Amino acid sequence: MAIWNAPTTEIDPEALASTDMLYLAYTMARIRPVVPDVFVLQRLKDVQRIKGLTMETVILQFWLAGLTGLAESNSSSQRLLWKCLVLVKIPSIVSKLGYGYEELCDTVESTLRQLSFYRGILNECDDCVAEDGTGERADVLKSIAIGCRAKGLVRLDQLDILADVPSTHYDPEQYKFGKYSEQSPADAVNDLCGRTLSDFEHQEALLDRIIQVCEEAAANNDVLTLSKLCQTLDDNPLVVDLILLMRPPSSLLVPLESFVNNLQQNGDDDIDTCNSNLEGFGDVLILIMTIIRRYELAECLDSVLKDKQGFCYLWLHHTSATIPTASMSSMTTDMQGLMGRWISALFDSMGISDDLIQTSKPQMLLEISPSIFEQSLAACQAGVIDATTLNSGLDYFLQPCLLFVLIGVVQYLCQEIVFSAPSPLNSTHHSAHGASSASSMMSPTGTSPLASRGSASGSSGGKAGHTVTSGKSVAMMQSSLKSLLAGEAFPARLIRLLKSEISAALGHHAIENDHQLAIIHERLAETTVNYDSWKISEAYDVPKLAQQTVFAYDAIISGGRTPLVIKREKGWPVFGGSSYHLDVDLFRATLCYVGPAQFVTNILKRFLKAALTPNGRRAAELGAAMMTTPLVGCGDKHLSPQSLLWTLLCQTLWIPVPSRLETFTQGKHLATFVGMTLDMFQSSTFVQHRQEQLQQQQQEKGVDGTTATAAGEAASMEVDSSQTTTVAAAAAAAVGVSALEQLERDAAVEPFRVMLEQRLKVLEPIARDKPGFEGFIQGMAQYRERHPPLSLPLQGTSSTATTASSLRKVRMG
């Protein structure tokens, strides 16, 4: 048996949970999008196989890892996520292991009995949860057992802790919407979302119900229900956090995307209906943008949106940073006509007519909104309209039905302010820009909608544009932006959505003697209170990130939570300002800022130092987990585990090998680290393929998320073993260990194995004089004994075609 497969019979009481399970749990709680369930299931099985453990021990360590995060969380929002992970997500994962009903119950019941002996961490979690103001001491272990009962993972007569806990019932029909509801949409949505935050026993079913309401409302064009739901989710981001912990982002974004793509104004509708449609369009769009920005999904729109030719995908794809203005030549005739009508309506005495609202396509209005304001601003610079008229025109968009238009307006203003500077070079540029913008304000008939208001037509407008200096232009834009943002009618959710642009444009200005700017800064602070961002924390000192990561790595492998607890009790600062001893946000920030080469080099250096101490095995576990667990949820493949693995085995590893390995044991520990990294690696193609298989199996057997949840709810009342077996069988078919699965995984790492073997053969003659290198060679030889060279099944077998096809997919990944 290889060194990394040596059985582990004891758990370090200071560490509380194995390092790899800690890293997995903290990644699930802190990184979005969350790693797929099939990845987590495979990781649990890998840890079981690599360490030679029972599944009870692996699940126990997984729960202890979640409890560790719960105990260390220092805010109610963080505690809510960790409680969901411990009480809901882990039981949901365990239910998909693919075991039969009796075997699954035996495993979970045995794990809960072992968990009950860890009173230290349980008491700490009980106290932590009590801080949320529930008024009574919590019993986390009992809550875990209740969550397992809800998923049908325990038998009611086997656990004494559930003897005095009556089962509660969740009826999906309780939350009806539309014409079948006796409540108003607002009340029904508030009740559903409010219960979701507190009812952990049925939380998964409640989250699925929220997604189902989105799907039904979008499909039925129930604008009122969908609008209220999106407003509530935007104002209660914790509900969205829970949804994205339990389900992929696409489950929520795809129905919203469909609504934005397909909503059209009907000329036969009355003005109130048209206003409601536009308001709903804006509410849905704002929520989509908020989710994509908050969880940094702009780089992976392909995986979170469905219709690659739809308006929503194309618009977000082209406007991930800012919304660009469109030139007249690039606009269609309809867009030019609509822009001319809106400019005339905004700045003529007639105002916005009902006909204009009824005939405006919301998608087109969103696209031309930056250009409308750009040309209006140019007209103001040219003297065609004054600043008061310009700001009055902006105020029209503060109506609820037109708020979404302000996204483009505010982004345009912020962009122009940031990239405009009062220098001679920029003065020439902006003067030309003002003239060209003013002269380009032409309707399809060739006449400017604004120039036609007075004698100062095209010629005088162009001259006026040249007389405005860059400083005055920027001052005018700043004045318009401050006037807009400081107004009470400007919604808080738009300030929160556009915080980065607003801060960039106005954040460096002094607020002394500037009442409007003081109001804006106050509103920026208010809108982000208790609104945790999933982006890289600004608290990190970027030049010191690598050093902080080194300190964090050393602290984790040398003592688990103990050093962090001691430092906190003494009031000493901890690295990164984090409350977590395993700070995946710090590791993620380091990877994003220093790149994979430096990141892997730092891991290897610290590992080699730790390998000279008794903590070598723990260092190997942590290093392998950091190499193979995604820290960047999507988008940049350069930062993916596959890129880190290539960097390690093709570049970084050969800096210390063979000459810098000091002892035989250090070399063996290095082989453990490399072997565990190869064994735990899951390619993105492999994960995607397993997800597709799971979906296919569920469709064939008629098992979906709702049915699975319903099965768990039924089991909490009266366990139906046949139904649970059906769900387990579907999961087993998708995620169970099989020869095909192992072949697919081997195909992803076989090139690295072959390269290692060839390189070690070349270097083997010098191993006699280098004990450290000799230890590494022996360790890798043990690894290779357990992983013979990859070979395809014999020709003519029924699985050959499927295996070859799957292998090609994995190799392409």
Stockholm file with secondary structure:
# STOCKHOLM 1.0

chainA/1-813         MAIWNAPTTEIDPEALASTDMLYLAYTMARIRPVVPDVFVLQRLKDVQRIKGLTMETVILQFWLAGLTGLAESNSSSQRLLWKCLVLVKIPSIVSKLGYGYEELCDTVESTLRQLSFYRGILNECDDCVAEDGTGERADVLKSIAIGCRAKGLVRLDQLDILADVPSTHYDPEQYKFGKYSEQSPADAVNDLCGRTLSDFEHQEALLDRIIQVCEEAAANNDVLTLSKLCQTLDDNPLVVDLILLMRPPSSLLVPLESFVNNLQQNGDDDIDTCNSNLEGFGDVLILIMTIIRRYELAECLDSVLKDKQGFCYLWLHHTSATIPTASMSSMTTDMQGLMGRWISALFDSMGISDDLIQTSKPQMLLEISPSIFEQSLAACQAGVIDATTLNSGLDYFLQPCLLFVLIGVVQYLCQEIVFSAPSPLNSTHHSAHGASSASSMMSPTGTSPLASRGSASGSSGGKAGHTVTSGKSVAMMQSSLKSLLAGEAFPARLIRLLKSEISAALGHHAIENDHQLAIIHERLAETTVNYDSWKISEAYDVPKLAQQTVFAYDAIISGGRTPLVIKREKGWPVFGGSSYHLDVDLFRATLCYVGPAQFVTNILKRFLKAALTPNGRRAAELGAAMMTTPLVGCGDKHLSPQSLLWTLLCQTLWIPVPSRLETFTQGKHLATFVGMTLDMFQSSTFVQHRQEQLQQQQQEKGVDGTTATAAGEAASMEVDSSQTTTVAAAAAAAVGVSALEQLERDAAVEPFRVMLEQRLKVLEPIARDKPGFEGFIQGMAQYRERHPPLSLPLQGTSSTATTASSLRKVRMG
#=GR chainA/1-813 SS CCGGGCCCCCCCTTTCSCHHHHHHHHHHHHSSSCCCHHHHHHHHHHHHHHHTCCHHHHHHHHHHHHHHHHHHCCSHHHHHHHHHIIIIIHHHHHTTSCCCHHHHHHHHHHHHHHHTTCHHHHHHHHHHHHTTSCSSCCCHHHHHHHHHHHTTCSCTTTCGGGTTCCCCCCCGGGSCCGGGCSSCHHHHHHHHHHHHTTCSTTHHHHHHHHHHHHHHHHHTTCHHHHHHHHHHHHHCHHHHHHHHHHSCHHHHHHHHHHHHHHCCCCTTSCHHHHHHHHHHHHHHHHHHHHHHHHTTCGGGHHHHCSCTTSHHHHHHHHCSSCCCCCCGGGSCHHHHHHHHHHHHHHHSTTCCCHHHHHHCCHHHHHHHHHHHHHHHHHHHHTTSSCHHHHHHHHHGGGSGGGTTHHHHHHHHHHHHHHTCCCSHHHHHHHHHHHHHHHHTCCCTTSSCTTGGGSSCCHHHHHHHHHHSCHHHHHHHHHHHHHHHHHSTTSCHHHHHHTHHHHHHHHTTSCCTTCHHHHHHHHHHHHHTTTCCCCSCCTTSCGGGHHHHHHHHHHHHHHHTTHHHHHHHHTTCCCGGGCSCSSCHHHHHHHHHHHHHHHHHHHHHHHHHHHTTSTTHHHHHHHHHHHHHSCSSCSSCGGGSHHHHHHHHHHTGGGTTTTTTCCSHHHHHHHHHHHHHHHHHCCCHHHHHHHHHHHHHHHHHHTCCHHHHHHHHHHHHHSCCHHHHHHHHHHHHHHHSCCHHHHHHHHHHHHHHHHHHHHHHHHHGGGGGGCHHHHHHHHHHHHHHHHSCCCCCCCTTCTTHHHHHHHHHHHHHC
#=GC SS_cons         CCGGGCCCCCCCTTTCSCHHHHHHHHHHHHSSSCCCHHHHHHHHHHHHHHHTCCHHHHHHHHHHHHHHHHHHCCSHHHHHHHHHIIIIIHHHHHTTSCCCHHHHHHHHHHHHHHHTTCHHHHHHHHHHHHTTSCSSCCCHHHHHHHHHHHTTCSCTTTCGGGTTCCCCCCCGGGSCCGGGCSSCHHHHHHHHHHHHTTCSTTHHHHHHHHHHHHHHHHHTTCHHHHHHHHHHHHHCHHHHHHHHHHSCHHHHHHHHHHHHHHCCCCTTSCHHHHHHHHHHHHHHHHHHHHHHHHTTCGGGHHHHCSCTTSHHHHHHHHCSSCCCCCCGGGSCHHHHHHHHHHHHHHHSTTCCCHHHHHHCCHHHHHHHHHHHHHHHHHHHHTTSSCHHHHHHHHHGGGSGGGTTHHHHHHHHHHHHHHTCCCSHHHHHHHHHHHHHHHHTCCCTTSSCTTGGGSSCCHHHHHHHHHHSCHHHHHHHHHHHHHHHHHSTTSCHHHHHHTHHHHHHHHTTSCCTTCHHHHHHHHHHHHHTTTCCCCSCCTTSCGGGHHHHHHHHHHHHHHHTTHHHHHHHHTTCCCGGGCSCSSCHHHHHHHHHHHHHHHHHHHHHHHHHHHTTSTTHHHHHHHHHHHHHSCSSCSSCGGGSHHHHHHHHHHTGGGTTTTTTCCSHHHHHHHHHHHHHHHHHCCCHHHHHHHHHHHHHHHHHHTCCHHHHHHHHHHHHHSCCHHHHHHHHHHHHHHHSCCHHHHHHHHHHHHHHHHHHHHHHHHHGGGGGGCHHHHHHHHHHHHHHHHSCCCCCCCTTCTTHHHHHHHHHHHHHC
//
